[in-house]
């Protein structure tokens, strides 16, 4: 899973660099398909419950599960969420990032920073003996203290040979909730944070979730290994390291 995580992270970062105004979200999907195949891996999302894309690409008020389309051009000032899942030698890696394409309003930058810090705070709680709820609570408390809101409809999850394993890892809840974490468990922590209200709805494509108020959303995700000691991020960026306190 270290290898599948590292691959997912590398592809996530390559795709973030690939983004530019004028290309379509299908172009990004095709690049994901190419990079995944080049590595001898498979998309963990393609065909999952019928999902048609090789990655999820969601823009602005789209929260998660957007599908690459030849009709959707990326524009300057878009906030693009890339969610990459790969299967390498039977094991999965799953990671997401939020990329502003060019300058975005200051409150959008705030949203992205809050979401990234919420993930860091969640990861810091991911220790053997802690309950999943401690992660959930840390994420929610921080996000709401910053004036943003937490999406309830989608949650993080265990990861292994399947995409969604136990336990669920909500981004909201009480510290005493959920199962206890044990060394060797691998979980995906993935806050989905809205600038406005928490409500989302799913578009008629049956996949793309959007905010009800039309305000932007951000999403970041790491695959994390629970150890006897500090949590190990299996999807680290080669460009920056996340500090674990
Ligand atoms: Mg995930």
Boltz pocket constraint, residues with backbone or C-beta under 6 A from the ligand:
constraints:
  - pocket:
      binder: B
      contacts: [[A, 94], [A, 95], [A, 155], [A, 156], [A, 157], [A, 163], [A, 188], [A, 190], [A, 221]]
      max_distance: 6.0
